[in-house]
Amino acid sequence: MILSQHKKLRTIFINESLNQTALIPIIDCWSSALKYLRFLSCGFNAIKVLPETVARFKLLRCLKFGSSRTCTFHTFPESYCCLYNLQTFVGLGFIFQNLPRNFTRLVNLQHFRINTLTHQRHCTLYSVPSEFAHIRLLRYMNLKGELNLEGMSYLQPNDVQQLEMSKRKDIRKLILAFDQGRGTSDSDMEVLEALCPHPDVIQCLDIKYFKGDLNPTWFKPSNLQSLMQLQFITCDIRTVSWGGDHAGTMFSALTFLNISMCSRLSSLEQLLQAPGLPAIRIISIDRCPELVNLFVETFKAFECLETLSIWSCPKINWERLVGLPPSLQYLNMIDFGQFSDHFLSCLEHLASLLKLNLSSESLTSIPIQQWSSLLRLDVWNCSKLTTVDFTPRSLPAVKVITIRNCEALLSLPGKTFVEFCCLEELMIRECPNIEWRGLTFPISLRELYLNDCGDISPWVPNSLEHLNHLTHLALMNLKYIKSISAQIWAQSLSKLEFLQICECPHLQAIGGPKGIAGITNAFVESCDKLKGIKQPFRRGRMAHFGHF
C-alpha cells in the first residue's frame, strides 16, 4: 500500500504471484491514488474475477497479467474497454470465451495476447480451443492484414457465420488450418463455405488440412479478384475447379501457386490454364502422388512464369507438352511424372533459364539445349540415364555442375571441361560406369568433388595442376589413383583450404604430412595402401562443399 504515496508513479512490476484476495484490494487502493500509471504487470496463482478497478488507470498503456494456472473467463471485462490509451494487453494463462461489443473502443490497442489468441494491428492468430469450440472471441475485433485460424475442424458453421467475413474489407491474408486428426469431409466443407471472404480484398489464401473433396463454392475468380498467392497444403481435395461458364474467367492477379502433399488430388486442368493465370510467376507442386492432369499443352503460354517446381508427382502425364515459356528462370523437376524424356525435348529457347535441377528414374538422356544464361545444372538419382550432352558453347555461363547417383551414366565431356571458363564448382559422385576419354579442368574452378566416378587415374592428379583458385578438393572412392606428388600441394594448389581423401584403396603416396602441411583443414582416412601418414589424419574442420 505504501506505493500509493507516490502519486506520479508510472510503472509497477510485481514479480511475486499473489492470490485473488491479496491482489484485488491492492489494485483498488492503487487505482484511487495512482492517476499517472502507464505500465502495470502482476502475476497470481489463480483468479476467478479480474479487478474491475483497473479501469480507473485512464492513462494505462500496458497491462500484463500472468497466471501459473489456466484461468477461463466468460468475457473480457467491459470496464476495460474505456482504457482508450491501452496499447498492450497480455494475459498469460488466460482464456476468454467472449469479447464485449465495446472492445472496439480500444482504438490504440496494438497487441492483445492470451492463451488461444495473439492479436496485433495487422496480424491475428487464433487457435480454436477444443474445450469450447467457437469463434465468437473474434466477432468484435478490428481484424486487419493477416488472419490465421487454427483448429477449424472444431468449429460449427453457425459460429463461423458470426465473423461476417464477407463484410470485412481489411483482411489481406487468410490462413485457414483445419485439424489433421478431427473432422470429416462434410463438416470441414460446411465450415469453409461459411467463411466466404469479401470479394475484393483477399490477396493471400492458404488452406491446410482440409478434408473436403472439392474446394468451396466461393473459390472462383469473381470472389477472389485480388488474389495474388494461393496455397493448398495437406488437403484431401481431388480437383480445384469452380462452376458456371469458364470462358473469360481468370485469377488475373495470381502470381504464386503452391500445392503440397494433397494425396488425393488428381487434376488441376481448370486452374492451370494459361489464359486464366496471366500474371503467374511461380508454380510449385510437390508430393501429390495421384496427380495426372495439368493441362500441360498451355504451359508455353504462361508468359510471366519464372519458377516451375514439380516434386514427387510420378503420375503427371507430360505427353502433350509442347514447350515452356522463355521467361522461365528456375526449373526444379524431381520425380516429376511420365514421358520425362519428352519433357526434356521441349526445353528449347529458354534464354532466361538460370538453374536446372533434374531427378527422375525414367530419364534416359538429357539433350542439352542452348541455355546461354544457365548458372547451375544439377542432375541426380537418374538410374537409367546413359548420356548427358552439354558443351561449353551450350552452357557458356554455367558456374556449378553436379552429377550424382547416376549408375548407368557412360560418358561425360571430360575433355571439354577446361573450356567452361566460368565453372567454379564441379561434383561428379557415384557414377561408377563413366568411361572417360579425357578429363581436364578450367583454371576458374574453386571446388572439386570426385567420388566413385570411374577410372580417372590417367588424368588425375595431373589435371589438378594450374588450378590456382581451387579452395576445396575431395577425392573419394577412387579405385585407380596411386599417387599424388607433394609438389602439387605446394605449387599448383597453393590456395587449397579444405582437403578430403577417403577410401582410395590403391593410393600409396600423397607427400606425407609435410606435403599437405600448408592445408589448414585436411582429412585422410580409409586408404589401405597409403604410406607415410597415420590414418585417420584429421586437422581443422571437416570440408564443407557449400553449394553441393
Summary of the structure (lengths in Angstrom):
residues: 548
radius of gyration: 32.2
end to end distance: 66.2
largest distance: 93.1
contacts: 1809
relative contact order: 0.04
helix: 18%
strand: 28%
